[in-house]
Amino acid sequence: MSEGLPIKLFVKNALKDIQDGVDKNFVVGNVNFEVSVTASSKKGGKVDVKVVEAGADVSSQTTQRITFNVLSKRALTQELKRVIQLIKKLAELDQENRGKGRKRRRT
């Protein structure tokens, strides 16, 4: 059985390859991963998790599938700015509606 690639290295290389493959006018946002991994015990009670290489000869009983996602700081910052703008707009609309409500009650 092939040892596989440490998950830390796999993710780092995958994200670099994805970013390198994207035109500079675009930003990588949410990257979803679903990989098969093997886990083995190391000294001191630590667990060594490795991504199973394609075509590796391992039984399904020794592998686990994990799913996770990675969001770039830039994409997260952009999303937070968008949410803040929406909240501000909602607050403005709320103030407008409250003002209209007072005018109706007076008439």
C-alpha positions as CSV (number, residue, x, y, z in Angstrom):
1,M,0.0,0.0,0.0
2,S,1.2,3.5,-0.8
3,E,1.6,5.8,2.2
4,G,-0.4,8.6,0.7
5,L,0.2,12.4,1.0
6,P,-0.1,14.2,4.4
7,I,-3.4,16.0,4.3
8,K,-1.7,19.3,5.3
9,L,0.5,19.1,2.2
10,F,-2.4,17.9,0.0
11,V,-4.5,20.9,1.0
12,K,-1.7,23.4,0.6
13,N,-0.7,22.1,-2.9
14,A,-4.4,21.9,-4.0
15,L,-5.1,25.5,-2.9
16,K,-1.9,26.7,-4.6
17,D,-2.8,24.9,-7.8
18,I,-6.3,26.2,-7.8
19,Q,-5.1,29.8,-7.2
20,D,-2.5,29.5,-9.9
21,G,-5.1,28.3,-12.3
22,V,-7.4,31.2,-11.7
23,D,-7.1,34.4,-13.8
24,K,-5.8,37.4,-11.8
25,N,-9.2,39.1,-12.3
26,F,-10.9,36.4,-10.2
27,V,-10.8,35.4,-6.6
28,V,-11.0,31.8,-5.3
29,G,-13.9,31.7,-2.8
30,N,-15.1,28.6,-1.1
31,V,-13.1,25.5,-1.9
32,N,-14.8,22.2,-1.0
33,F,-12.8,19.0,-0.5
34,E,-14.0,15.5,-0.3
35,V,-11.1,13.0,0.1
36,S,-10.4,9.5,1.2
37,V,-7.9,9.3,4.0
38,T,-6.1,6.8,6.2
39,A,-5.3,7.4,9.8
40,S,-2.5,5.8,11.8
41,S,-1.4,6.2,15.4
42,K,2.0,7.9,16.1
43,K,4.1,8.3,19.2
44,G,2.6,10.4,21.9
45,G,-1.0,9.5,21.0
46,K,-1.0,11.7,17.8
47,V,-2.8,10.6,14.7
48,D,-1.3,10.8,11.2
49,V,-3.9,11.5,8.6
50,K,-2.9,11.0,4.9
51,V,-4.9,11.4,1.7
52,V,-5.2,8.2,-0.2
53,E,-3.5,8.4,-3.6
54,A,-5.6,7.5,-6.7
55,G,-5.3,3.8,-7.5
56,A,-3.8,3.0,-4.0
57,D,-4.4,-0.6,-2.9
58,V,-6.3,-0.1,0.3
59,S,-9.5,-1.7,1.6
60,S,-12.5,0.4,2.3
61,Q,-12.3,-0.7,5.9
62,T,-9.0,1.2,6.4
63,T,-10.1,4.4,4.7
64,Q,-12.4,7.1,5.8
65,R,-14.0,9.9,3.6
66,I,-13.9,13.4,5.0
67,T,-15.5,16.5,3.6
68,F,-14.4,20.1,4.5
69,N,-14.2,23.5,2.9
70,V,-11.7,26.4,2.9
71,L,-12.7,30.0,2.4
72,S,-10.1,32.6,1.5
73,K,-9.7,35.6,3.8
74,R,-10.3,37.8,0.8
75,A,-13.6,36.1,-0.1
76,L,-14.6,36.2,3.6
77,T,-13.9,39.9,3.8
78,Q,-15.9,40.6,0.7
79,E,-18.8,38.6,2.0
80,L,-18.7,40.4,5.3
81,K,-18.7,43.8,3.5
82,R,-21.7,42.7,1.5
83,V,-23.6,41.7,4.6
84,I,-22.7,45.0,6.4
85,Q,-24.0,46.9,3.4
86,L,-27.3,44.9,3.5
87,I,-27.7,45.6,7.2
88,K,-27.1,49.3,6.7
89,K,-29.7,49.3,3.9
90,L,-32.2,47.5,6.0
91,A,-31.7,50.0,8.8
92,E,-32.3,52.9,6.4
93,L,-35.5,51.3,5.2
94,D,-36.6,50.7,8.8
95,Q,-36.0,54.3,9.6
96,E,-38.0,55.4,6.5
97,N,-40.9,53.1,7.4
98,R,-41.0,54.4,11.0
99,G,-41.1,57.9,9.7
100,K,-44.0,57.1,7.4
101,G,-45.8,55.5,10.3
102,R,-45.6,58.6,12.4
103,K,-46.9,60.8,9.6
104,R,-49.9,58.5,9.0
105,R,-50.8,58.5,12.7
106,R,-50.8,62.4,12.9
107,T,-53.2,62.8,10.0
